[in-house]
Amino acid sequence: MDNSKRFENEVTEQNVKISWDKATEEKFKQLIEKIPIFLRSIAEDKVSKRAERIVREENRLVVGEKDMVDAFFIETPFGFHGPMKTDMEAVGIDYTKYGHPK
């Protein structure tokens, strides 16, 4: 495949609209609300983009709970995983079922 075709495919893939499962979107909003206000917009941007990237790389169209949880673990610095896990438990997310340690 020549480079122009490959680039065209990449652009097309990037323009595909990714949506969020409604329950996942609600939990995402609840988790973001628990983040200190001065970090909230940064976390919202980084985690949402990462979750959508995970979905796009797997050729899917909908962000589910696992995608969101994985994105939080990837984008959150390790030192903050403890409070993040507590927040996830508070909103009813069992992150261990997605392979993340207790």
Contacts in CASP RR format, 6 or more apart in sequence:
PFRMAT RR
TARGET T0000
AUTHOR 0000-0000-0000
METHOD contacts of the structure
MODEL  1
MDNSKRFENEVTEQNVKISWDKATEEKFKQLIEKIPIFLRSIAEDKVSKR
AERIVREENRLVVGEKDMVDAFFIETPFGFHGPMKTDMEAVGIDYTKYGH
PK
13 56 0 8 1.000
14 56 0 8 1.000
16 56 0 8 1.000
16 61 0 8 1.000
17 61 0 8 1.000
18 52 0 8 1.000
18 55 0 8 1.000
18 56 0 8 1.000
18 61 0 8 1.000
18 62 0 8 1.000
18 63 0 8 1.000
19 61 0 8 1.000
19 62 0 8 1.000
19 63 0 8 1.000
20 28 0 8 1.000
20 51 0 8 1.000
20 62 0 8 1.000
20 63 0 8 1.000
20 64 0 8 1.000
21 62 0 8 1.000
21 63 0 8 1.000
21 64 0 8 1.000
21 65 0 8 1.000
23 65 0 8 1.000
24 63 0 8 1.000
24 64 0 8 1.000
24 65 0 8 1.000
24 67 0 8 1.000
24 68 0 8 1.000
25 63 0 8 1.000
27 65 0 8 1.000
27 68 0 8 1.000
27 91 0 8 1.000
27 92 0 8 1.000
27 93 0 8 1.000
28 47 0 8 1.000
28 48 0 8 1.000
28 51 0 8 1.000
28 68 0 8 1.000
30 91 0 8 1.000
31 72 0 8 1.000
31 84 0 8 1.000
31 87 0 8 1.000
31 88 0 8 1.000
31 91 0 8 1.000
32 40 0 8 1.000
32 43 0 8 1.000
32 44 0 8 1.000
32 47 0 8 1.000
33 40 0 8 1.000
34 87 0 8 1.000
34 90 0 8 1.000
35 43 0 8 1.000
43 75 0 8 1.000
43 76 0 8 1.000
46 75 0 8 1.000
47 68 0 8 1.000
47 71 0 8 1.000
47 72 0 8 1.000
47 75 0 8 1.000
47 76 0 8 1.000
48 71 0 8 1.000
50 70 0 8 1.000
50 71 0 8 1.000
50 74 0 8 1.000
50 75 0 8 1.000
51 63 0 8 1.000
51 64 0 8 1.000
51 67 0 8 1.000
51 68 0 8 1.000
51 70 0 8 1.000
51 71 0 8 1.000
52 63 0 8 1.000
54 63 0 8 1.000
54 67 0 8 1.000
54 70 0 8 1.000
54 71 0 8 1.000
55 61 0 8 1.000
55 62 0 8 1.000
55 63 0 8 1.000
55 64 0 8 1.000
55 67 0 8 1.000
65 93 0 8 1.000
65 98 0 8 1.000
66 98 0 8 1.000
69 88 0 8 1.000
69 93 0 8 1.000
69 95 0 8 1.000
69 98 0 8 1.000
69 100 0 8 1.000
70 98 0 8 1.000
72 84 0 8 1.000
72 88 0 8 1.000
73 81 0 8 1.000
73 84 0 8 1.000
73 95 0 8 1.000
73 100 0 8 1.000
76 84 0 8 1.000
85 95 0 8 1.000
85 100 0 8 1.000
85 102 0 8 1.000
88 95 0 8 1.000
96 102 0 8 1.000
END
